[in-house]
Amino acid sequence: MTEVILHIYDVTNSGSDKTNSTIVQINKVFKDGIGLGGIFHSAVQVYGDDEWSFGFCEQGSGVFSCPSGKNPMYTYRESMVLGRTSFSIFKVNQILRELSREWPGSSYDLLSKNCNHFCDEFCKRLGVQKLPGWVNRFANAGDAAIEIAENTALRLRQAKTEIVSASKVAYRFLVGFTSGSSGGNDSPGNSNRGSPRLQTAWFKNLASTGAKPSGSSEIEILDDNILHQQRQQNSAQTM
C-alpha cells in the first residue's frame, strides 16, 4: 500500500501579474476566509516523485506528469493525503494508461472536464476519497447553473406544447357539442342552445387568432344576441 497525495495550486498562468495577483486574493478570501472555494489546479501523486494531472492540448492525451509540487505554470498552495491505495505500481500504471486514452487534451472543458475532474476520477479508481468540495466548487457551480438553465428552457417548451394540445382538445369538444345540439329544429324546451353556439364561434376565433374581444362593445353585442334569442323562446313557450 502507498499514500495518495493531492497537490493544489493557485491558478496563476494568465500572463498578467495583475490578474494572477487578483486570483490569489480571491482564493484567500473565498477559501481561507469563508471556506467556500476558489480557482485551483490539482494533481495526484502516487508511487514515485511525480504528480499526474490533466490539461488542454490540440492532439494526443491531456494527461501529463511533472515533479510533485513543482508545476511551473501555477503557484503551489498546499498538499493533503487522500488515503492509501492497495493497488500495486503495475496496476496504477495500467490505470494511468487507461485514463490517458479516455482523456484527450482536446476534450478539456473548464466547467465540465478540467484537471480537478480528472483527479476525482483518478482517486476513484485508486479506491481513495475524492477531492474536497472546495477545490472544484467554482467550476461545479458554473456547470450546475448551465444545467439548470437548459432544464428550465426544456420545461418551458414542454409547457407550451401541453397548452396548445389542451386548447385543441377543448375546441374539438365545443365543436362536437354544438354539432350534436343543432341536429333538429329548436323546441321550446331547449332554451339554452343559443349560448353554446355563440361561445363556440367566439372560442374558434380565439383559438385561430389568439386574440380576445377587442372591447366592451363586442361583449355587449354578444349579450344582446343571447337576450334576443331567449326572449323569442320565452314568447314561444307563452303562446
MARZARO-420335 format. One line per field, with one value per residue (C-alpha): chain; residue number from 1; x, y, z. Coordinates in steps of 0.5 Angstrom, whole numbers, m for minus. Example, Ala and Ser with C-alpha at 12.3 -4.5 7.8 and 13.67 -1.06 7.14 Angstrom:
2
unit = c(A/A)
pos = c(1/2)
u = c(25/27)
v = c(m9/m2)
w = c(16/14)
This chain:
239
unit = c(A/A/A/A/A/A/A/A/A/A/A/A/A/A/A/A/A/A/A/A/A/A/A/A/A/A/A/A/A/A/A/A/A/A/A/A/A/A/A/A/A/A/A/A/A/A/A/A/A/A/A/A/A/A/A/A/A/A/A/A/A/A/A/A/A/A/A/A/A/A/A/A/A/A/A/A/A/A/A/A/A/A/A/A/A/A/A/A/A/A/A/A/A/A/A/A/A/A/A/A/A/A/A/A/A/A/A/A/A/A/A/A/A/A/A/A/A/A/A/A/A/A/A/A/A/A/A/A/A/A/A/A/A/A/A/A/A/A/A/A/A/A/A/A/A/A/A/A/A/A/A/A/A/A/A/A/A/A/A/A/A/A/A/A/A/A/A/A/A/A/A/A/A/A/A/A/A/A/A/A/A/A/A/A/A/A/A/A/A/A/A/A/A/A/A/A/A/A/A/A/A/A/A/A/A/A/A/A/A/A/A/A/A/A/A/A/A/A/A/A/A/A/A/A/A/A/A/A/A/A/A/A/A/A/A/A/A/A/A)
pos = c(1/2/3/4/5/6/7/8/9/10/11/12/13/14/15/16/17/18/19/20/21/22/23/24/25/26/27/28/29/30/31/32/33/34/35/36/37/38/39/40/41/42/43/44/45/46/47/48/49/50/51/52/53/54/55/56/57/58/59/60/61/62/63/64/65/66/67/68/69/70/71/72/73/74/75/76/77/78/79/80/81/82/83/84/85/86/87/88/89/90/91/92/93/94/95/96/97/98/99/100/101/102/103/104/105/106/107/108/109/110/111/112/113/114/115/116/117/118/119/120/121/122/123/124/125/126/127/128/129/130/131/132/133/134/135/136/137/138/139/140/141/142/143/144/145/146/147/148/149/150/151/152/153/154/155/156/157/158/159/160/161/162/163/164/165/166/167/168/169/170/171/172/173/174/175/176/177/178/179/180/181/182/183/184/185/186/187/188/189/190/191/192/193/194/195/196/197/198/199/200/201/202/203/204/205/206/207/208/209/210/211/212/213/214/215/216/217/218/219/220/221/222/223/224/225/226/227/228/229/230/231/232/233/234/235/236/237/238/239)
u = c(0/2/0/m4/m3/m6/m2/m6/m4/m7/m8/m3/m2/m6/0/m2/1/m5/m9/m5/m5/m12/m14/m9/m13/m20/m17/m15/m22/m26/m22/m18/m23/m30/m28/m32/m27/m23/m20/m15/m11/m10/m5/m5/2/2/9/15/16/12/5/m1/m6/m10/m10/m11/m7/m10/m7/m6/m7/m8/m6/1/6/12/16/11/9/13/9/12/5/2/3/4/m1/m2/m2/m6/m6/m13/m12/m8/m9/m8/m6/1/5/4/m4/m3/1/m5/m10/m6/m5/m13/m14/m9/m13/m20/m18/m15/m13/m18/m24/m21/m27/m26/m33/m34/m28/m22/m16/m20/m25/m19/m16/m23/m23/m16/m17/m24/m20/m15/m20/m19/m23/m25/m22/m25/m31/m28/m22/m27/m33/m33/m33/m38/m43/m42/m44/m50/m52/m52/m55/m61/m62/m62/m67/m72/m72/m74/m80/m82/m82/m86/m91/m92/m94/m98/m102/m103/m105/m110/m113/m114/m118/m122/m124/m126/m130/m134/m135/m138/m142/m145/m146/m150/m155/m156/m159/m166/m171/m171/m176/m179/m175/m168/m168/m160/m158/m156/m151/m146/m146/m144/m139/m136/m136/m132/m127/m126/m124/m120/m116/m115/m112/m110/m114/m119/m125/m122/m127/m133/m138/m137/m138/m145/m147/m146/m150/m155/m156/m157/m162/m166/m166/m168/m174/m176/m176/m180/m185/m186/m187/m192/m196)
v = c(0/7/14/18/25/31/38/44/50/57/58/64/63/68/72/78/80/84/78/73/77/78/71/70/75/72/65/68/71/65/59/62/67/64/56/57/55/59/58/52/47/40/34/27/24/16/12/16/23/25/28/27/32/34/40/42/40/40/33/27/26/31/27/29/29/33/33/34/41/44/45/52/54/55/58/52/52/46/38/33/26/23/16/10/5/m2/m3/m4/0/m4/m3/4/5/1/6/12/8/8/15/17/14/17/24/27/34/37/35/39/44/49/47/40/37/40/38/37/33/28/28/26/20/18/18/14/9/8/7/13/19/24/32/36/40/47/45/45/49/54/50/46/52/54/47/47/54/52/45/49/54/48/44/51/52/45/45/52/48/42/47/51/44/42/49/48/41/43/48/44/39/44/47/40/39/45/44/37/39/45/40/35/40/43/37/39/45/49/47/51/46/48/55/54/52/59/60/55/56/63/61/56/62/66/60/59/66/66/59/61/69/68/75/76/81/88/92/92/93/86/83/88/85/78/79/83/77/72/76/77/69/68/73/69/63/65/68/62/58/63/62)
w = c(0/m1/0/m5/m4/m7/m9/m10/m14/m15/m22/m24/m31/m34/m37/m33/m26/m24/m26/m22/m16/m16/m17/m11/m7/m9/m7/0/1/m1/1/7/9/9/6/0/m5/m11/m17/m16/m20/m17/m19/m16/m13/m12/m13/m14/m14/m20/m20/m25/m28/m34/m39/m46/m52/m59/m60/m56/m49/m44/m38/m36/m30/m27/m21/m15/m12/m18/m24/m27/m29/m23/m15/m11/m5/m1/m1/3/4/1/3/2/m4/m4/m12/m14/m18/m24/m23/m22/m29/m32/m29/m32/m39/m39/m37/m42/m47/m44/m43/m50/m49/m54/m49/m44/m41/m36/m33/m34/m35/m32/m28/m22/m25/m27/m20/m18/m23/m22/m14/m15/m19/m14/m8/m4/m2/m8/m7/m2/m5/m4/m9/m15/m13/m17/m23/m21/m19/m26/m29/m25/m27/m34/m33/m29/m35/m40/m36/m35/m42/m44/m39/m42/m49/m46/m42/m49/m52/m47/m47/m55/m54/m49/m53/m59/m55/m51/m58/m61/m55/m56/m64/m62/m57/m62/m68/m63/m61/m67/m71/m71/m70/m64/m59/m53/m48/m51/m48/m47/m54/m57/m52/m53/m61/m60/m55/m60/m65/m60/m58/m65/m66/m60/m62/m69/m68/m61/m59/m54/m56/m57/m53/m49/m55/m58/m51/m51/m58/m55/m49/m53/m58/m53/m49/m56/m57/m50/m51/m57/m54/m48/m52/m56/m49/m47/m54)
